[in-house]
């Protein structure tokens, strides 16, 4: 029972983490960016969306409901991104925002992997993939600083 619960919880955490990344990149893409930054954000948005879909499909296959981001969490994230964009709209500032968010995503992923250590290997692998992707995002943003 613990393995099933941990697996479901981990897939939901993956879904929420990736949904936050997808929402943030979509928000950032809604305003004018440099060509290279736009391309980078589009690729990141596509990956976050794919991870989200994978977690969603895994939960559906298990007969579980998705526990996505609450409306309040979505509103807080959108407000934080909007406020941060008031402080700066340059690609450098956006890169810094993405690096901060991705670092938070890595920390969250590692904490959840520890918390849900009894989860199935497939869920752990998807969370590790998301964590690795977040780390690569930090590296991809460095040239924009």
trRosetta pair geometry for C-beta under 8 A, 3 or more apart (Angstrom, degrees):
i j d omega theta_ij theta_ji phi_ij phi_ji
1 4 5.8 -57 -153 36 34 110
1 5 6.2 31 153 -16 68 109
2 5 5.8 -57 -145 41 30 110
2 6 6.0 30 157 -18 67 109
2 118 5.0 0 129 111 102 163
3 6 5.9 -56 -144 39 26 109
3 7 6.2 28 155 -22 62 109
3 118 4.9 -112 -95 152 60 101
3 119 6.9 135 -161 -114 61 22
3 120 6.5 79 173 -57 101 74
4 7 5.7 -56 -148 35 28 113
4 8 6.4 25 156 -16 64 107
4 62 8.0 162 -156 -168 91 129
5 8 5.9 -57 -147 38 29 108
5 9 6.2 27 156 -17 65 110
6 9 5.7 -57 -144 40 29 111
6 10 6.1 29 157 -21 65 108
6 116 4.0 150 -165 -160 91 87
6 117 7.2 -66 -160 54 150 36
6 118 4.3 134 12 73 161 86
6 119 4.1 -128 128 -65 100 71
6 123 7.9 162 125 84 77 152
7 10 5.9 -56 -145 36 27 109
7 11 6.5 26 156 -16 63 105
7 62 7.5 -179 117 -111 119 162
7 116 7.5 154 -62 174 26 123
7 118 8.0 -83 -38 110 75 72
7 119 4.4 134 -85 -146 56 80
7 120 4.6 31 -105 5 127 94
7 122 8.0 43 -145 63 114 90
7 123 4.8 175 -145 -15 73 152
8 11 5.9 -55 -148 37 30 109
8 12 6.4 29 153 -17 63 107
8 59 6.9 88 -140 -121 75 89
8 62 6.6 -152 -91 115 92 151
8 64 5.1 -174 -133 -119 115 163
9 12 5.7 -59 -152 38 31 111
9 13 6.4 33 151 -20 66 105
9 112 8.0 -156 131 -161 95 103
9 115 8.0 -95 123 116 134 110
9 116 5.4 -166 86 -97 112 135
9 119 7.4 -119 61 -84 85 117
10 13 5.5 -51 -147 35 35 113
10 14 6.4 39 151 -21 65 102
10 112 6.2 135 -123 156 76 110
10 113 7.7 70 -130 -95 121 48
10 116 4.3 -166 -63 106 104 158
10 119 4.3 12 -3 -105 148 160
10 123 4.3 97 94 158 128 128
10 124 7.0 -29 172 -70 160 54
10 127 5.9 -76 -179 -46 107 137
11 14 5.5 -50 -149 34 34 115
11 15 6.4 38 151 -22 64 104
11 55 4.8 158 -170 -159 78 88
11 58 5.1 -139 -129 94 137 122
11 59 5.1 169 128 -64 138 93
11 62 7.7 157 22 19 165 143
11 64 7.5 110 77 79 137 144
11 123 5.4 -86 -57 -124 81 112
11 126 7.5 40 -109 72 71 143
12 15 5.4 -49 -147 34 34 115
12 16 6.4 32 155 -17 66 104
12 55 7.5 152 -79 169 20 122
12 59 7.0 84 -68 -90 72 138
12 66 6.8 158 -114 -153 83 54
12 67 4.6 17 -149 50 132 99
13 16 5.8 -54 -146 38 31 108
13 17 6.1 30 156 -18 66 109
13 108 7.5 -165 -180 155 111 104
13 112 4.6 170 148 -143 163 154
13 116 7.4 -167 11 -3 142 144
13 127 7.2 23 93 -107 110 121
14 17 5.9 -58 -145 39 27 110
14 18 6.1 18 160 -11 65 112
14 51 6.6 -121 170 162 101 102
14 54 7.9 -64 137 88 135 95
14 55 4.2 -174 97 -95 112 139
14 123 7.2 -148 -19 -162 138 80
14 126 5.5 24 -132 120 160 112
14 127 5.3 -114 -83 -85 108 77
14 130 5.9 180 -141 -21 90 154
15 18 6.2 -63 -145 43 23 104
15 19 6.0 25 157 -22 63 112
15 52 5.8 81 -142 -143 63 68
15 55 4.0 -155 -66 112 80 138
15 56 6.0 104 -114 -61 120 71
15 59 7.2 -16 -48 -19 142 139
15 66 5.8 -144 175 -153 167 104
15 67 7.6 125 73 64 133 56
15 68 6.1 -92 135 -100 117 70
16 19 5.7 -55 -141 36 27 113
16 20 6.4 30 157 -22 62 103
16 67 7.5 -28 -56 104 114 75
16 68 6.2 155 -91 -154 74 44
16 69 5.4 126 -140 -64 86 76
16 73 8.0 -14 -159 127 110 158
17 20 6.0 -55 -155 31 28 111
17 21 6.7 24 149 -13 62 106
17 105 5.7 114 -169 -141 111 94
17 108 6.0 174 -104 105 123 135
17 109 6.7 87 -145 -71 169 86
17 130 6.2 89 103 162 131 147
18 21 5.5 -54 -150 39 37 112
18 22 6.1 38 152 -21 69 105
18 48 4.8 165 -168 -165 77 72
18 49 7.6 168 161 -68 109 15
18 51 4.1 -154 -113 95 146 110
18 52 4.1 -161 112 -64 123 78
18 55 6.6 164 26 7 138 135
18 130 6.2 -98 -69 -123 99 129
19 22 5.6 -51 -143 38 32 112
19 23 6.2 33 156 -19 64 107
19 48 7.6 156 -75 164 15 106
19 52 5.3 104 -68 -116 69 127
19 68 5.8 74 -36 -153 175 101
19 69 5.4 -152 104 -13 132 113
20 23 5.8 -55 -146 38 28 111
20 24 6.3 28 156 -19 63 108
20 69 6.4 124 -68 -74 83 141
20 73 7.8 -71 -92 149 108 112
20 77 5.9 -146 -144 -116 91 156
20 101 7.8 -156 133 -169 108 116
20 105 7.8 -172 82 -92 120 106
21 24 5.8 -56 -144 37 29 110
21 25 6.3 23 160 -14 65 107
21 44 7.1 -111 168 160 109 100
21 48 3.9 -150 102 -118 110 138
21 101 7.2 144 -104 143 76 123
21 102 7.9 66 -113 -92 116 72
21 105 6.6 35 -67 -93 117 149
21 134 7.8 -119 -92 -94 143 94
22 25 6.1 -57 -144 39 27 105
22 26 6.2 30 155 -21 63 109
22 45 5.9 89 -138 -151 65 68
22 48 3.9 -170 -64 118 77 121
22 49 5.0 106 -117 -68 130 69
22 52 5.8 -35 -23 -27 145 145
23 26 5.7 -55 -147 36 29 113
23 27 6.3 31 154 -20 64 106
23 69 7.7 -58 -15 30 151 160
23 74 6.6 -128 -146 -138 164 88
23 77 6.1 68 105 114 132 140
23 78 7.2 -81 159 -69 118 84
24 27 5.6 -54 -150 35 31 113
24 28 6.3 27 154 -16 65 107
24 77 6.5 -95 -72 170 91 116
24 81 5.8 -179 -134 -85 80 138
24 98 7.8 151 132 -104 127 72
24 101 6.1 171 159 -159 173 168
25 28 5.6 -55 -145 40 34 111
25 29 6.2 35 155 -21 66 107
25 41 5.1 170 -158 -171 96 87
25 42 7.9 160 165 -81 121 21
25 44 5.1 -166 -106 99 148 105
25 45 3.9 -158 114 -77 134 87
25 48 6.3 160 14 19 135 144
26 29 5.8 -58 -147 37 29 111
26 30 6.8 41 150 -37 61 99
26 45 6.0 110 -62 -130 67 128
27 30 5.8 -48 -160 12 33 117
27 78 6.3 -176 -99 -124 145 75
27 81 4.9 65 116 122 149 157
27 82 7.6 -95 -178 -57 130 73
28 31 7.0 -70 -169 38 38 92
28 33 7.2 48 155 -61 87 137
28 41 5.6 -130 99 -141 118 145
28 81 7.0 -109 -60 -168 80 127
28 85 7.9 -178 -110 -82 71 123
28 94 5.9 114 -153 -148 126 119
28 97 7.6 172 -93 91 132 137
28 98 7.7 5 -67 -68 171 104
29 33 7.2 -64 -121 2 48 133
29 38 6.8 96 -129 -140 85 77
29 41 5.2 179 -73 125 94 131
29 42 6.7 97 -109 -75 137 70
29 45 6.6 -23 -27 -48 143 149
31 85 7.0 119 21 -158 159 145
31 89 6.7 -91 133 -151 142 116
33 37 4.3 -116 168 93 118 116
33 38 4.5 154 82 -63 114 82
33 41 6.7 68 63 9 173 141
33 91 6.2 99 -160 -92 87 91
33 94 6.8 -29 -119 11 116 172
34 37 4.6 82 58 14 86 107
34 38 6.7 -152 88 -11 40 88
34 91 4.9 -30 13 -61 119 141
35 38 5.8 -56 -147 35 27 112
35 39 6.4 27 156 -18 63 106
36 39 5.7 -53 -149 36 32 112
36 40 6.3 32 153 -19 64 107
36 91 7.8 53 74 -150 92 154
36 144 7.7 -172 105 -87 113 101
37 40 5.6 -55 -147 38 32 112
37 41 6.2 30 156 -17 67 108
37 91 4.3 -140 -59 -131 149 114
37 94 6.3 79 -167 82 137 140
37 95 7.4 -102 -119 -59 112 91
37 144 6.1 84 -91 -114 103 139
38 41 5.9 -58 -145 40 28 108
38 42 6.2 32 154 -23 64 107
39 42 5.7 -53 -148 33 29 113
39 43 6.6 28 155 -17 63 104
40 43 5.9 -56 -153 35 30 109
40 44 6.4 27 151 -16 64 108
40 140 5.9 168 -150 151 122 121
40 141 7.6 139 155 -86 148 64
40 144 7.9 -123 39 -47 163 134
41 44 5.5 -54 -145 39 34 112
41 45 6.1 39 154 -24 67 104
41 94 7.8 -43 -71 158 129 133
41 98 7.9 -126 -98 -87 88 143
42 45 5.7 -51 -146 34 30 113
42 46 6.5 32 153 -20 62 104
43 46 5.7 -53 -150 34 31 112
43 47 6.5 28 153 -16 64 106
44 47 5.8 -56 -149 37 33 109
44 48 6.2 32 155 -17 67 106
44 98 7.5 -44 -150 -149 176 131
44 137 6.1 74 -116 -114 124 115
44 140 8.0 -176 -66 83 113 147
45 48 5.9 -54 -145 38 30 110
45 49 6.2 30 155 -19 64 109
46 49 5.7 -58 -148 38 28 113
46 50 6.3 29 153 -21 64 107
47 50 5.6 -52 -146 35 32 112
47 51 6.4 31 156 -17 66 104
47 133 5.7 -174 151 -157 138 141
48 51 5.9 -55 -148 37 31 109
48 52 6.2 36 151 -22 64 108
49 52 5.5 -53 -148 35 31 116
49 53 6.3 32 153 -19 64 106
50 53 5.6 -54 -148 36 31 112
50 54 6.4 34 152 -21 64 104
51 54 5.6 -51 -148 34 33 113
51 55 6.5 30 154 -15 65 104
51 126 6.9 141 -151 -176 88 97
51 129 7.0 -173 -111 105 113 111
51 130 5.3 105 -156 -90 151 100
51 133 7.2 -132 -54 28 144 161
52 55 6.0 -58 -152 38 28 107
52 56 6.2 29 151 -20 64 110
53 56 5.5 -54 -144 38 31 115
53 57 6.2 31 157 -19 66 106
54 57 5.9 -54 -146 37 28 109
54 58 6.4 30 154 -21 63 106
54 126 5.9 -167 121 -133 128 132
55 58 5.7 -54 -148 35 31 113
55 59 6.5 30 154 -17 64 105
55 66 7.9 101 122 -123 93 107
55 126 6.4 155 -77 146 83 148
56 59 5.9 -58 -152 37 29 109
56 60 6.3 27 153 -17 65 108
56 66 5.6 -8 -123 -87 80 139
57 60 5.6 -55 -144 39 32 111
57 61 6.1 36 155 -22 66 106
58 61 5.7 -52 -147 35 29 113
58 62 6.5 20 154 -12 62 110
58 122 7.0 179 -129 128 134 121
58 123 7.0 149 156 -88 155 82
58 126 7.3 -118 -26 -20 157 164
59 62 5.8 -65 -151 42 31 107
59 64 4.4 -90 -169 77 83 104
59 65 7.2 -40 158 99 123 9
59 66 5.4 121 92 -79 157 75
60 63 7.6 44 -177 -73 34 22
60 64 7.4 -101 -71 56 23 63
60 66 7.8 -19 -54 -44 81 100
69 73 4.4 -125 -172 88 95 124
69 74 5.1 116 120 -56 125 85
69 77 7.6 -29 -170 -2 152 139
70 73 4.6 98 53 4 79 101
70 74 7.1 -143 94 -3 43 84
71 74 5.6 -53 -149 37 34 113
71 75 6.2 35 153 -19 67 106
72 75 5.7 -55 -147 38 30 111
72 76 6.3 32 153 -21 65 105
73 76 5.7 -51 -145 35 32 112
73 77 6.3 31 155 -18 64 106
74 77 5.8 -57 -150 37 29 110
74 78 6.3 27 155 -16 65 108
75 78 5.8 -54 -144 40 30 110
75 79 6.1 31 156 -19 65 109
76 79 5.8 -57 -146 39 27 111
76 80 6.2 29 155 -21 64 108
77 80 5.7 -54 -146 35 29 111
77 81 6.4 27 156 -17 64 105
78 81 5.8 -55 -147 37 30 109
78 82 6.2 29 155 -17 65 109
79 82 5.7 -56 -145 40 30 111
79 83 6.1 30 156 -19 65 109
80 83 5.8 -54 -143 39 28 111
80 84 6.1 29 156 -20 63 109
81 84 5.7 -57 -146 38 28 112
81 85 6.3 29 154 -21 64 106
81 97 7.3 90 -128 -177 74 142
82 85 5.7 -56 -150 34 30 111
82 86 6.9 38 149 -26 62 98
83 86 5.6 -47 -159 22 36 115
83 87 7.3 34 146 -17 62 100
84 87 5.7 -52 -162 29 41 114
84 88 7.7 -43 162 46 66 76
84 93 7.7 172 157 161 90 108
84 97 5.5 112 146 -106 145 127
85 88 7.3 -101 -152 73 34 40
85 89 5.7 49 -169 -93 83 77
85 93 7.8 125 -120 120 48 128
85 94 8.0 28 -105 -86 85 85
87 93 6.9 -177 101 -158 87 139
88 92 7.6 -59 154 81 135 85
88 93 3.3 -176 111 -93 121 162
89 93 6.6 31 14 59 6 135
89 94 7.5 21 -171 -46 38 101
90 93 4.7 99 56 5 79 98
90 94 7.0 -143 98 -2 43 86
91 94 5.5 -53 -145 40 36 113
91 95 6.1 43 152 -25 67 103
91 144 4.9 -111 142 -163 100 115
92 95 5.7 -51 -149 32 29 114
92 96 6.6 30 151 -19 62 103
92 144 5.7 -172 -95 146 47 80
92 145 5.5 86 -145 -135 88 35
93 96 5.6 -51 -152 34 34 113
93 97 6.5 38 149 -20 65 103
94 97 5.5 -51 -150 35 35 115
94 98 6.3 34 152 -18 67 105
94 144 7.3 -58 74 145 87 147
95 98 5.7 -55 -147 38 31 110
95 99 6.2 33 154 -21 65 106
95 141 4.0 154 -159 -175 89 98
95 142 7.5 166 175 -62 130 13
95 144 3.6 171 -62 86 147 123
95 145 5.5 -130 102 -61 139 66
96 99 5.7 -53 -145 36 30 112
96 100 6.4 32 155 -19 64 105
96 141 7.7 172 -54 156 26 129
96 145 6.7 93 -64 -104 85 94
97 100 5.9 -57 -151 35 29 110
97 101 6.3 23 155 -13 65 110
98 101 5.8 -57 -144 42 31 109
98 102 5.9 29 158 -19 66 111
98 137 6.1 -119 158 161 107 113
98 138 8.0 -174 121 -92 85 46
98 141 5.0 -176 84 -93 119 147
99 102 5.8 -55 -140 39 27 109
99 103 6.2 30 157 -21 62 106
99 137 7.4 -173 -97 123 50 88
99 138 5.0 84 -134 -127 82 74
99 141 4.9 -147 -60 86 95 147
99 142 7.7 90 -90 -67 133 62
100 103 5.9 -56 -150 34 27 111
100 104 6.6 27 152 -16 62 105
101 104 5.6 -55 -152 36 33 112
101 105 6.3 37 149 -23 65 105
102 105 5.2 -50 -149 33 36 118
102 106 6.6 40 151 -22 66 98
102 134 4.3 169 -166 -168 85 82
102 135 7.3 171 157 -65 114 21
102 137 4.2 -157 -109 84 153 124
102 138 5.1 -158 98 -55 135 82
102 141 7.6 175 13 -2 144 139
103 106 5.7 -47 -150 30 35 112
103 107 6.6 34 151 -16 64 103
103 134 7.5 169 -64 157 21 111
103 138 6.3 78 -62 -87 82 129
104 107 5.7 -54 -150 37 33 111
104 108 6.2 34 152 -19 66 108
105 108 5.6 -54 -145 38 30 112
105 109 6.2 33 155 -22 65 106
105 130 7.2 -111 165 151 114 98
105 131 7.4 -173 132 -111 86 54
105 134 4.1 -152 94 -121 121 148
106 109 5.7 -53 -147 34 29 112
106 110 6.4 26 156 -16 64 106
106 131 5.3 92 -129 -152 67 82
106 134 4.7 -165 -59 104 82 131
106 135 5.8 84 -96 -63 133 80
106 138 7.9 -27 -27 -27 138 131
107 110 6.0 -58 -150 37 29 108
107 111 6.4 28 154 -18 64 108
108 111 5.8 -58 -148 37 30 111
108 112 6.2 23 157 -15 66 109
109 112 5.9 -61 -147 40 28 106
109 113 6.3 31 155 -22 65 106
109 127 5.4 163 -156 176 96 92
109 128 7.5 137 166 -93 125 32
109 130 5.8 -172 -106 94 136 102
109 131 3.8 -167 112 -79 155 103
109 134 6.8 178 -8 19 140 144
110 113 5.7 -50 -145 33 32 113
110 114 6.6 30 155 -15 62 104
110 131 6.5 101 -52 -125 73 142
111 114 5.9 -60 -156 38 31 109
111 115 6.1 28 151 -19 67 111
112 115 5.4 -51 -137 40 36 112
112 116 5.8 -1 171 14 71 109
112 127 6.4 -131 95 -151 115 145
113 116 6.8 -68 -131 57 20 82
113 117 7.1 62 155 -87 55 63
113 124 6.2 86 -135 -138 96 87
113 127 5.6 174 -76 115 95 138
113 128 7.1 73 -97 -69 141 79
113 131 7.7 -32 -32 -39 134 148
114 117 6.1 -7 -164 -59 32 101
116 119 4.4 38 145 -32 105 117
116 123 7.5 -69 127 121 132 132
119 123 4.4 -88 162 79 124 131
119 124 5.5 149 90 -51 109 87
120 123 5.2 92 63 8 79 100
120 124 7.2 -150 98 -2 40 91
121 124 5.5 -59 -146 42 35 112
121 125 6.0 38 155 -25 69 107
122 125 5.7 -52 -145 34 28 113
122 126 6.6 27 155 -17 62 104
123 126 5.9 -54 -149 35 32 108
123 127 6.4 29 153 -15 65 106
124 127 5.8 -57 -148 40 32 109
124 128 6.2 33 153 -20 66 107
125 128 5.6 -53 -145 37 31 112
125 129 6.3 38 151 -24 63 103
126 129 5.4 -47 -148 32 34 116
126 130 6.5 35 151 -19 63 102
127 130 5.6 -50 -150 35 35 113
127 131 6.4 37 150 -19 65 104
128 131 5.5 -51 -147 37 34 114
128 132 6.2 36 153 -19 66 105
129 132 5.8 -55 -147 38 29 111
129 133 6.3 32 152 -21 63 106
130 133 5.6 -53 -147 35 31 114
130 134 6.4 34 152 -21 64 103
131 134 5.6 -52 -150 33 31 113
131 135 6.6 33 151 -18 63 103
132 135 5.6 -52 -151 35 34 113
132 136 6.4 32 151 -18 65 105
133 136 5.7 -55 -148 37 32 110
133 137 6.5 42 149 -28 64 100
134 137 5.5 -46 -152 25 34 118
134 138 7.1 40 149 -22 61 95
135 138 5.8 -47 -160 25 37 113
135 139 7.0 31 147 -12 65 103
136 139 5.5 -54 -153 39 41 112
136 140 6.1 40 150 -20 71 107
137 140 5.6 -56 -143 39 32 110
137 141 6.2 30 158 -21 65 109
138 141 6.1 -63 -151 35 26 109
138 142 7.1 46 150 -43 60 93
139 142 5.9 -34 -159 -1 36 118
140 143 7.6 -49 -180 20 39 100
141 144 5.5 -59 -169 34 59 115
141 145 7.2 70 140 -38 78 90
142 145 5.8 -42 -161 7 44 114
